[in-house]
Amino acid sequence: MRYIIAICVLLHSIHLVGQDSFTSSNLPIVIVHTNGKTIPDEPKIVANMKIIYNGSGFRNSMSDTQYNYDGAVGIELRGNSSLSFDQKQYSFETRDEKGENLDVPLLDMPEENDWVLHAPYNDISLIRNVLAYHLWNEMGHWAPRTRMVELVLNGKYQGVYVLTETIKRDKNRIDIAKLNPADTTGLDLTGGYIMRIDASNSDDDLTFSSKVPGVGTGFNKTVTWLYHYPDPKEIHPKQQEYIRDYIDTVEQLIQSNNFNDPVNGYANYLNVGSFVDYFIHSEVSLNADGYKRSAYFYKDKQAADGTGGKFSAGSVWDYNLAYGDCNFCNGNKVKTWGYKGCETNPTPAMWNRLIEDPTFLNAVECRYLELREDLLSEAYLNSFIDDYAAMLEEAQNRHFTKWDGLLDDGSSSGWMGGGDLWFSAYRVESYAEEIETIKNWLSERLNFLDNNLGGTCLLSNENMSDATGLCVFPNPFSQQIIIESSQPLQAVAIYNETGDKIAEKQIDHLKSIVITELECSPNGLYLLVFLTDNGLRINRKVIKEHAN
């Protein structure tokens, strides 16, 4: 009996070393003291926060006395279903001595006062949000910046966290015009706004229901829009009405027969490039909450000349259930589509409708193929994931010692015994196995998209390039087009803006030709694809306009 007690004491002491004898890290260390108070769901309580960060490549120790931040914060719990997890998430505001919000640059991120400590409790890779935000940022949009940290709360080690920016209007975040309560007329009323599609979980939420039913669920087809900026407590009723009417107009237009009219269609209201990128990002990640939860949109102010002010998709937020990490809403599958919806909350119908437009689908295909050359290549993605795995190699051991039910040690039948993480798609025995799992999932997902995305990208033909030795004039044209080339040409194919081939002409190795095939065609954008004698493909865009 004495031996059994001794073994239990030894195991307990080893457990404590992993949890509460934390002394140093290669990651920044966040230390929070609440002075004996419990952190509630809301409202925020006052606490003290210290961040130890000695710079890239330097180790950080609990005994260090130089801080990246040392001051007051207002802190509260955050999340919905995650509130039941053992590892809690927190929202906090940096504050001055008077309790007012204080903009500060944390861990080399631009100064602000609103921040989140994201707990990757149900994400064994620890980096799904980090990966999603990074990709959106590299696609040319603002996404929350992130820093991997370890948290100590009231002297107790809490594991690996992601310190991240929140989604808000700011010159260093979503950089749109400030909308004051008095901005209720003219161009001032047109922006900026930040909206999101989500479930309402607070009495403070201000919402309206879409007039267009969602898709993918039989028991609830109501899509809910929430006002995010201006703050629901400050937004003027006329501003509420304006952005609600704008969204209603866009959603109903997209469902109409002439939704893709080149003059009066959806492109007149949407920043189409952002919707193309959002679609690609959502389908690559196959986020179980994609399109229908934490789906943000923004609208800037329209310029005096009538330009700008279109509705944009983004930023992205909350991807802990993405990249194969979910057993519902097809999240554990590879050969499926997120935009078609599932059995949970309704997916906005606009995505299904946009994909029915050949111009939009062709733009998706072109953009996807462009991204596959670099950002979405397996080499790039694997390198990114491996770099983070190497960074986290030390900290993940402490993390999974603290939260020792997350890895599969063979002692439980089923995921968490049907507890906290019932919705996770699989279990792994080690962090290394999880890293290989997410890389393999991405490889299979991208292979599916490669073969099933659809659309036609004329600019992606093999060996197609821009050659300086070919001249097309006049451009714009009204009847004929003259071609001058520095090398003999074999043929030319002519496509309209929806990607349909409307003419093809053989060329007898000439360097100069006249194209008359478009004399009776309607005005618009056309693409000429030339094939030279040496096999080079050269593309030129031309615009047809009626002569004055």
N, C-alpha and C positions, 0 to 999 in steps of 0.2 A: 504493500500500500504506500509506504514511504517513497518507493521508487516511482510509482505512478504520479504522486504529488510533485516529486522533483521534476519529472519530465514535463508535467503541465506548467510548472513555474518557468522552466526553461523556454518552452514554446511561447508562453505569454511574453517573456522578456524579449524574445526574438521579434515577436509581433510589434512590441512597443518600439524597438529600434527602427523598424520600417516606418512607423507612423509618427511618433512623437519625439524621437531623438534626431530629427532632421537638422542638419547643421550647415550644409552648403549645396550649391547647385551650379551647373553650367547655364541654367536658365535664370532670368530675373525672378526675384522672390518678392511676393506681395504679402505684407503683414497687416492684418486688420485686428484692432482691439475695440470692442464695443462697451467696455467698462461695465460688464455684468449684464448688459441688456441683450435680449433675444431679438434677432433680426426678423421682423414680421414680413408678411406678404406686402402690406402697405399700411400706413405711410412709411416713408423713410425715417430712420433714426440716425442720430449723429454718432459717428465713430471716428477713430483715428486710423489713418492708413499710411504705411511706409512702403516704399518700393526700393529694393536694393538692386542696383544694376551698375556694374563697373565698366560697361562697354563691351563691344563685340570681342569675343576671344578671351575675356577675363572671367575668372570664377567669382561667384557671388556667395557671401557668407552671412549667416545670421548674426554674426558678431560685428559686421561692418557698421560704421557709423556715418558714412556718406550716403545720402539717399537721392534717388531720382525724383521722389516725391515724399514729403513728410508734412502731413496736414490733416485737416478735417474733411470728412466726406459724409454725405447723406446716403444711406444704403438701405436697400430692401431686397426681398426675394423677388425673383422674376420667373416667368414660365407659366405653363398650364398643367399638362400631364406631368411635366418634369418636377413639379412641386412635391410629388410623392417619392422622388428618387432620394437615395441616401446622400449623394453628393449634390448640394444645392447650387443654384445659379443666382447671381446677384446683379442688380442695376445700382449704379452709384453716381453721385454728383460730387465733383471736387468743389470745396467751399472755402471761403476766407474766414477770418476770425469772427466776423459779424454774422456768419451763417449765410452769406450771399454766394451765389454761384461764382466760381472762379475758373476762368479758362487757363489750362495748363497743358504743356506738351508732355504726355506720358510716353516714356520709352521711345523717344524720337518720332512719335506721331504728332501731327499738327495740334496746336492747342485747342482745347474745347473743355466743356465741363460735364458732358454726359457720356458715360462709359458703361460697358457690360463686362462682367466676369462670367464667361460662358463655361459651363461644366460639361465636358464631353463624355458624360457618364455612360450613355448608351451607344457611344461610338468608340469601338475598341481601337481604331486607328488613331483616334484623338484629333484628326486633322480634316475631317470631311468639310466642315465649315471653312477652314483655312483654304483648302483646295478650291472650293466653289467661289469664294470671294476673290481669290487670286486670278482665277480664269476670267471672271467678269471684268476685273480691272484690266487685265492684259488684252481683253477684247476691245478696250477703248472706252470703258465706262467707269464711273466711280463705284467702288465697292468698299465696305468697311475694311480698314487696315486691321491687322491682327498681330499679336505677340504671344508666343507660348510662355507661360509663367508657371510657378508653383505657389500655392496659397497656404498661408498659416493663419488660422482664425482663432483668436483668443488662446494662442499657444498650442493649438492642435493642428497638425499637418492635414491638409485637405486634398492633396493630389495635384494633378496637372489641370490647368485652366487655360482658356484662351481669352486674353484681355483684348477687347475689340471696341471699335467705334460703334455708335448707334446710328440709325438712319434718321437724319434730320437736315433741315435747310441750314447751310453754312457755306462759306466761301471755300472751305476745304473738304466739304462733304457733298451734298447735292446742291450745286451752286446755281440756284434760281433766285429770282427777284423776291425781296421781302414783301410780304403782303400785310399791310397794316389794317386795323379795323375800319379806318376811314376810307379805304380804297374800295369804293362800292359802285363806281361808274367808269365808263370809257375803257381805255386800255389798261388803266390801273386794276380793273376788276379781273382781267384775263390771266393773272398769275402773280406769284407762283403758288402752286398747290402740290401737296404730296398726298396721295390716296393709297389705300391698300384694300385688297380682297382678303377677307379673313372671317373668322367667327368672332362674335362679340362676347367678351369675357369680363367686362367691367361695366359698372353703372355709369362710369365717366365716358364710355364710348358714345360717339355720335355716328349714326349709320343711316343708310338707306338701301333698299332692295333694288336690284337690277330689274328692269322691265322685260329682260330677255331671260327665259328659263335656262338654267345650266344643263349640262349633259352628264351622263354616266352614273346616275343614281336614281332608283325608283321611288325613294321615300322622301326626298327633299331636293327640289330643283332650284331653290332660291339662292341666288348669288348675293352676298352681302358686301357692300362697300363701306369702308370706314374712313372718316376724315382724320388725317394724320398731321398735316400742316396746312393752315394754321391750327394751333391747338384747339380741340373741340370746345374748350371753355372760352376761347377768344374769338373764334371765327364769327363773322357777321352773317346774319340770315341771308342777305343778298349774295354773299360769297358762297354760302352753302348751296343756294339755288343755282348759281351760275355753273359751278363745277358739276353739280348733279345733272343739270340739263345738258351740259357738254357730253358727259359720259353716256347719258341716255341716247343722245343723238348719234354718237359714234356706234354704240352697240346695236341700235336699231338699223342704222345705215348698213352696217356690215352684214346684217341678215336680209337686206333688200335685194331685189333682182339686179340692180345696177351698182352693187357695192364696190365693184372694181372699175367703175368708169374713170378714165384717165384724168378727167377734169373735176368731176364732182364726187368721186368715190372716196373710199376711206383714206387714201393717201393725202387727201386734203386736210385731214385731221390728225393723222398719226405720224410720228417719227418712225417711218417704216424700218429704217436700219436697226433701231433699238428693238423693235418687235421681232425682226429676223434673228438678232443675236439672242434675245431672251428665249425664243423657241429652241434654238440650237442648244443653248446652255441647259434648258430644262430637260430636253430629250437625252442629251449626253449623260446627265446626272441621274435621270429617271427618279427625280425627287418624289417621294410618295405624297408630299404636300404640294407638289409643283402646280402652278397656275391658280390654285384654289385656297391656299393658306399662306400668310406672310408674303403675298404677291403685291409688290409695290409698283406704283406708277407716279409720274410727276408731270406737271405742266408749267412751263415758264410763261412769263409775260410776253404778249405779242408786241412786236416792234412798231414804231410809228409808221413805217412804210408797209405794214401789213404782213410782214414776214415773221417767221418764228412762232412760238407759242403753241406748238403742236404737242400732243399727248405722247409721252415717252414711257417705255417699259423699263422697270428697274427702280432701285437697285435690288440685288438678290439678297436673301436673308433666310437663315434657318435651314441648313442642309444636313442635319444630323441623321435624317432618315433617307438620305440619298446614296447613290453608288452601291446599290444592292443590299442596303442595311435595313430592310423592312419586309415583313411577311404579309402585308396587306396592300391593297391598291396596286397589285402587280409589281411591287417594289423588289421582290426577290426574283423577278424574271429578267430576261435579257431581250427576248424577241417580243417586244410589246411597245405600245405608244402611250406616253403620259397624257397627251392632249385629248385623247379620246375619252378620258375620264374613267371612273371606277365606282366601286360600291360606297365610297365615303362621301365627303362633301362634294357638291356639284362643281364641275369644271366649267368656267365661262365658255359659252358657245362660240365666242368670236374666234378662238384658235382653230376650231374645226372649219369654220367658214373661211378664214384667211388661207388655209392650206388648199382650199378648193380653187383659189385664184392662181392660174399658171404663172403670172408675173411674180407673185409672192413666193411660190414654191421654187421657181427658178432662182430667185435671189437667195433663198435659203441654201439651195444646192451649191451655188457659186461661193457663198460665204463659208459654208462648211468645208468645201474642198480647199479653200484658201487656208482655213484654220488647221486642217489636217496636215498641211505641209510643215507646220511649226508647232503652234500652241497645243493642238490636239493630236500631235503625233505621239505614238507610244513611247518613243525615246524621250521626248520632253516630259510627258506625264510621269513616267517611271523615274526619271532623274529627280523631279520635284518631290515625289513621294519618298524616294530613297534618302534625299537630303534631310527631310524632316524626320524620317525614322532614325537616322544617325544622330541628329540633334537630340532626339527624345530617348535614345537608348538608355541613358542613365535614369532619367526621371520616370520613364514608364515602369521601371521595376518598383520604384517607391509607390507609384500610383496604384498598381495592381496588387501591391501588398496592402495598401490602405483599403482598397475596395476589392477584397479578395474573392468576391463571388462572381466577378466579371469574366474571368478566364475559366475554361472548362477543365477542371481537375478530375473529372470522371466520377465525382461523388454525387452529382445530382441528375435526376432523370428529367430531362427537358430543360428548357431555357429558364434559368432562375427559378426552377420549380413552378413555373407559371406565374411568377411574381412580377417585380418591377418591369422587366424587359420582355414581356410576353410577345411584343410585336417585332422583335429582332428576328432576322431571317436565318441565322446560323450561329454556331459557337465555334470558337477556336481555342487551342490549347496554349498559344503563345502570341506575343505581340508580333514576332517575325512571321508567323502564319497569317495573321491578319493583314500585314503589309502585302504579302504575296496574294492574298485573296482579293484585295481591292484592286491590285494591278491586273490580275487575271480577269476580274469582272469588267474593268474598263476596256481591256483588249477585246473581249467578246461583244461588249455593247457597241464599240466603235465599228467592229466588223459587221454587226447587224445594220447600223446606220449607213455604212458604206454601200451596202447592197439593197437597201430598202427605202432610202430617203425620198427618192423620186425627184422630179424636176429635171431640167436640162440646163446645163451651164455651158454656154457657147465659148466662154473664155477659158475653159479648162481643157480644151482639146490637147492631145499630146503634141509636144513640140511647138505649140502655139506661142508666138512671141511678138513683141513690138519691133518692127524693123524700120529704120530710118530711110531706107531706100524705096519706100512706096508712098506715093502722094495721091490723095483723093480730093477732087475739087469739081465744082464749088460745093461747099458744105457750110450751111444748109443748101439744098438744091431744090429745084421745082420740077425739073423734067429729067434731064440726062446727067450722068456722072462721068467724069473723065478720070481715067486711071493712068498714072505714070509710074513705072517700076524700074529699079536698077537691075533686076534679074528677071529672066523669063518666067511667065506664069502659065500654069496648067489649067486651072479652073477657079471659079468663084461661086460660092453658095451665099444666098441672101436669106436672112431670117428677120421676122418681125419681132416686136418687143416682148411677145409672149413665148418666143422660142420656136415658133413654127417655121419650117423651111418653106419659103414661098417661090423660090426660083433657084435654078442652078445652070451655070453656063460654062461650057468648055472653051478653053483659050489655047490657040495653036502656038504656044511658046512665044507669045508676043510680050513686049514690054510696055505697050501703050494700047488701051482699049477704051471703048465708050459703052457704058451700061445704060440701056434704055428700058430694062425690065420693070422699073418702078414708075414709069410715066403715068399709069392709070391707078396707081396704088394710093390709098389715103395718106394724109399727113401723119407724121409720127416718126418714131425712132426705128432705125433698121441697123442690122449688123451685116457687114460684108466679110466673109471668111475666104481668103485667097490661099491657094496651094501653089507653091513655086516648083520649078523643075527639080530642085534639090530636096524636096519633101518638107520644106518649111511652111508652117501655117502662119498667116498674118491676118490680124483682124482690124477692122476699122468701123467705128460707129458713124452713121450719117443721119441727118435729120431732113425730112422732106417738109417743105413749106410751100404754100401757093405763092406764085409770083405776084408782086404788087401791081 
